[in-house]
Amino acid sequence: MKKLYIERLGLRGEGVALDSDARVFVPYALPGETVVAEVEGDHARLVEIIEPSPDRIAPFCPHYAHCGGCAVQALAPAAYAEWKRGLVVTALRNAGLSCEVAPLVDAHGAGRRRVTFHARMEKGHARVGFMAARSHEIVEIESCPLLVPELAGALPAARAIAQILAARGKPLDLSFTATLDGMDVDLRGPGPLEEHETGALIKAAEAHDLARLSNHGRLVALRRSPVALIGSARVSIPPGCFLQATAAGEEAIATRVLAAAKGGKRIADLFCGVGAFALRLAQHARVSAFDSAADAVEAMFASARNSEGLKPLDGAARDLFERPLSVQELAPFDVVVFDPPRAGAQAQAREIAKSAVKTVVAVSCGAQSFARDAAILLNGGYSLSLVTPIDQFRHAPHVEIVAVFSRRDGQKRLKRALLG
């Protein structure tokens, strides 16, 4: 056991202390606290808080400090908001960038509409919940207060599904999405199903009123076709498809994307998914949208065909990591929006940096990859006016970012791009 003084919160929301000049990470400890911890290497287990932080508040979930889903739940709101904004500030500073970072925007709304539970099998019994911090150990939970009310039945359904597959002994991931037509569930991990398992899962889908149940994207039971509302468009979403974590988060991000793209006549939406931005942008401009998920792109196009008042929306399924839009392909666009996975869009950012695109709107869920991609654009001659952090992952060390880049030398670069 060691007595440690917590200096700050790290990137994972863990308290950071120095032990003989070596950094030690202490989950659930807060800056300014003196604690007793069991240290093993560069990580520690919090045993006792000797001097609590003045910003420490009572956590609202009984599973906090056991379940690893929430990293920072005992920090007062103002200090929490500053820490989360600081994640973006620190990432930009570490990349050698200096720019204005706006105050954190709270976009939790009614709660998270997507959640993935984990299941592990022990002697024929399925244990279902979230993983403990820095561990694969499952912490079984009865409920999660961060979820939308429409996911209130998710845990009972997850336990029933996992128990049906418990005899396989395989770990499972069970992804639930709240849709307009009920819960949509996609399983990962079980592999091909036996006939008796499929039958039991169909009965479980009926018993728990699931809209759809899929296994690795392959349909097991369809009772209602899951639909998500994107702006004014209704989208029949494919199994396991990506949606922003909260509806409020999607709206907060989309509002800023549309404001930045205002006046654009030709817009490219890269890593478009099912069209969270493209379907909204197409109300005002011609849009070309690309994503590697072919089923998501087709769902977007199907929605566009059934929506009134949209301008032309085209594009294709395309792996933008392996085959980013080139400088020549970017030439027709005056606005580019890109929203890649957490790994960022390094290859695509390099092409954009060489292009003549006037306005670039970057959306990111990874502060470090955003800072790297931002540096590429800035080195290519773009300027960055404001970075806005958006919090739809409340109490987790993840933050969404919206940033707008612009350039003034577009005509010269356009000529060079067209000349090759």
SETOR-827328 format. One record per residue (C-alpha): x, y, z; residue in three letters. Coordinates in steps of 0.2 Angstrom, whole numbers, plus 2048, in hexadecimal, padded with zeros to 3 digits. Example, Ala and Ser with C-alpha at 12.3 -4.5 7.8 and 13.67 -1.06 7.14 Angstrom:
83E7EA827ALA 8447FB824SER 
***
This chain:
800800800MET 8068127FCLYS 800823800LYS 7FF82D7EFLEU 7FA83F7EBTYR 7EF8407DBILE 7F684E7D0GLU 7EA84D7C1ARG 7DE8427B7LEU 7E68397A9GLY 7DF835797LEU 7D582679EARG 7CD8307ACGLY 7D98287B9GLU 7E28327C7GLY 7F48347C3VAL 8018347D1ALA 8148347D3LEU 81C8257DCASP 82F8287DDSER 82E8327CDASP 8248257C4ALA 8128287BEARG 80581D7C6VAL 7F381C7C0PHE 7E581B7CDVAL 7D38187C6PRO 7C68227CFTYR 7D282E7D8ALA 7D08407D5LEU 7DD84F7D4PRO 7E28567E4GLY 7DE8467EEGLU 7E983D7FATHR 7E682A7F9VAL 7EC8197FEVAL 7EE80D7F0ALA 7F47FC7ECGLU 8027FF7DEVAL 8077F37D1GLU 8127F97C4GLY 80B8097BDASP 7F98067C3HIS 7F18057D3ALA 7E18007DCARG 7D980E7E7LEU 7D78087F9VAL 7D3818803GLU 7D182A800ILE 7DA83380EILE 7D7845808GLU 7C98477FBPRO 7C88547EESER 7BC8627F1PRO 7B585E7E0ASP 7B184C7E5ARG 79E8497E4ILE 7948397E8ALA 79382D7D9PRO 78182A7D3PHE 7838187CECYS 78680A7DAPRO 7928017CEHIS 79E80F7CDTYR 7B080B7D1ALA 7AC7F97CDHIS 7A57FA7BBCYS 7B18017AFGLY 7A480A7A5GLY 7A681A7AECYS 7B78217B1ALA 7B38327B9VAL 7A28337C2GLN 7A783A7D3ALA 7AE84B7CCLEU 7A385B7CEALA 79C8617BDPRO 7A68707BBALA 7B78677BEALA 7B18587B3TYR 7AD8647A5ALA 7BE86C7A6GLU 7C785B7A7TRP 7BE855797LYS 7C186578EARG 7D3863794GLY 7D585378BLEU 7D385C77AVAL 7DE86A780VAL 7EC85E785THR 7EB854775ALA 7ED86476ALEU 7FB86A775ARG 804859774ASN 80385B761ALA 80A86C761GLY 7FA87575DLEU 7F3884765SER 7E1889762CYS 7D188E76BGLU 7C8880773VAL 7B6884778ALA 7AD87F788PRO 7A786D789LEU 79586B782VAL 78B85F78CASP 78285377FALA 77C84578AHIS 76A849788GLY 75E83A78DALA 76D82E78EGLY 777822783ARG 76D81A775ARG 77B80D772ARG 78380177EVAL 78D7F177DTHR 78D7E578BPHE 79A7D778DHIS 7967C5792ALA 7A27B8799ARG 79D7A679DMET 7A179D7ADGLU 79B78B7AFLYS 78C78D7A4GLY 78779E7ACHIS 7887AE7A2ALA 78F7BD7ABARG 7897CD7A2VAL 78E7DF7A5GLY 79D7EB7A2PHE 7B07E87A4MET 7B97EE7B4ALA 7C67FC7B1ALA 7D57F57A8ARG 7CE7E37A9SER 7C57D67A0HIS 7BB7D27B0GLU 7A97D47AEILE 79F7DF7BBVAL 78D7D97BAGLU 7817E77BCILE 76E7E97BEGLU 76C7F97B4SER 7768087ADCYS 7708197B1PRO 7788217A1LEU 76D818795LEU 75D81F78DVAL 74D818794PRO 74A80E784GLU 759803789LEU 7517FF79AALA 74E7ED794GLY 7607EB78DALA 7687E279BLEU 75A7D579EPRO 75B7D178CALA 76E7D078BALA 76E7C479AARG 7617B9791ALA 76A7B9781ILE 77B7B5789ALA 7747A7793GLN 76D79F783ILE 77F79F77DLEU 78879B78DALA 78B789789ALA 79778F77BARG 7A3796788GLY 7A77A577CLYS 7A87B7782PRO 79A7C177ALEU 7987D4776ASP 7857D9775LEU 7827EA76DSER 7717F2770PHE 76B801767THR 75B80A76BALA 75180E75BTHR 740815757LEU 739803756ASP 7417FC765GLY 7527F476AMET 75E7EE75CASP 76A7E1762VAL 77A7DA759ASP 7847CC761LEU 7977CA75EARG 7A17BB763GLY 7967AB763PRO 79A7A7751GLY 78D79D746PRO 77E797750LEU 776786752GLU 76478474DGLU 75E78275FHIS 768792764GLU 76079C757THR 74F79675CGLY 75279A76EALA 7597AC769LEU 7497AF75FILE 73E7AB76ELYS 7497B7778ALA 7477C476CALA 7347C276DGLU 7357C1780ALA 73F7D1782HIS 7367DB774ASP 7467DD769LEU 7437E5758ALA 7517DB751ARG 75F7CF756LEU 76E7CC74CSER 77E7C274DASN 78D7CA746HIS 7817D473BGLY 7787C4735ARG 7657C5739LEU 75F7B9746VAL 74E7C174AALA 7457D0742LEU 7357D574BARG 7367E8745ARG 7427F173ASER 74D7FC745PRO 74C80E73FVAL 75681D745ALA 75182F742LEU 75E83A73AILE 75984C739GLY 74884A730SER 74D83A727ALA 74982872DARG 75781C72BVAL 75580972BSER 765805734ILE 76F7F5730PRO 7747E973FPRO 7827F074AGLY 783800740CYS 78C80F748PHE 78181D74FLEU 78782C75BGLN 78682676DALA 778832771THR 76B83B767ALA 76F84B76FALA 78184876AGLY 77D845758GLU 772855758GLU 780860760ALA 78D85A754ILE 78285B744ALA 77C86D749THR 78F872749ARG 792869739VAL 784871730LEU 789882736ALA 79B880730ALA 79587971FALA 78888771CLYS 78988E70BGLY 79387F704GLY 78C8796F3LYS 7968696F1ARG 79985F701ILE 7A384F704ALA 79E845714ASP 7AC839718LEU 7A982A724PHE 79782E722CYS 78F81F72AGLY 77C81F728VAL 77C831724GLY 77B83A735ALA 78384A72CPHE 780846719ALA 76D84471BLEU 76C855724ARG 77985E718LEU 76F858709ALA 76086370EGLN 76B872709HIS 77986B6FDALA 77E85E6F1ARG 7878506FBVAL 7938426F7SER 795836706ALA 7A1827708PHE 7A481A715ASP 7AC808716SER 79B80171DALA 7927FD70DALA 7827F9717ASP 782809720ALA 78581370FVAL 776809707GLU 76B80D716ALA 76F820714MET 76B81F701PHE 75B816704ALA 756823711SER 75A831705ALA 74F8296F7ARG 741829703ASN 74383B70ASER 73C84A702GLU 74585B6FFGLY 7578546FELEU 76385A6F2LYS 76E84D6E8PRO 7768406F4LEU 7838356ECASP 79382B6F1GLY 7988196F4ALA 79F80D700ALA 7B2810701ARG 7C080C70DASP 7C781D710LEU 7D581771APHE 7DC80D70CGLU 7D58186FEARG 7D282A704PRO 7CA8366F8LEU 7D983D6EESER 7DD8506EBVAL 7D584F6DAGLN 7C58466E1GLU 7C48546EELEU 7C58626E1ALA 7B28646DEPRO 7AE8666F1PHE 7AE8776FAASP 7AA86E70BVAL 7B085D712VAL 7AA855721VAL 7B3847729PHE 7AE83C738ASP 7BA82D739PRO 7BB820747PRO 7C6823756ARG 7D681F74CALA 7D382F742GLY 7D583272FALA 7E883572DGLN 7E882F71AALA 7D9839716GLN 7DF84971FALA 7EF848715ARG 7E5849705GLU 7DA85770CILE 7E9861711ALA 7EF8616FFLYS 7DE8666F8SER 7D58766F5ALA 7C68726FFVAL 7C1883707LYS 7B987C717THR 7BC86C721VAL 7B286672FVAL 7BA85973AALA 7B084F746VAL 7BA843752SER 7B8837761CYS 7CA836764GLY 7D484576AALA 7E583F766GLN 7E1839754SER 7D784A752PHE 7E7854757ALA 7F284974BARG 7E584C73CASP 7E385F741ALA 7F6861740ALA 7F685A72EILE 7E9866729LEU 7F1875731LEU 802870729ASN 7F9870719GLY 7F488271AGLY 7E3881723TYR 7DF88C732SER 7D5886741LEU 7C9892749SER 7C1888757LEU 7C087775EVAL 7B0871767THR 7B0863773PRO 7A085A775ILE 79C84E783ASP 79084077EGLN 79B833788PHE 797839799ARG 7A38337A7HIS 7AE82A79AALA 7BF830794PRO 7B8833782HIS 7B484377BVAL 7AC84876AGLU 7B4857760ILE 7AE862753VAL 7BB86E74AALA 7BA87973BVAL 7C987C72FPHE 7C9888721SER 7D688F714ARG 7D789F70AARG 7E28986FCASP 7D588D6F5GLY 7D68936E3GLN 7E98916E1LYS 7E88806E8ARG 7D987B6DELEU 7E387F6CELYS 7F18756D4ARG 7E68666D8ALA 7DE8666C7LEU 7EE8676BFLEU 7F48586C9GLY 
***
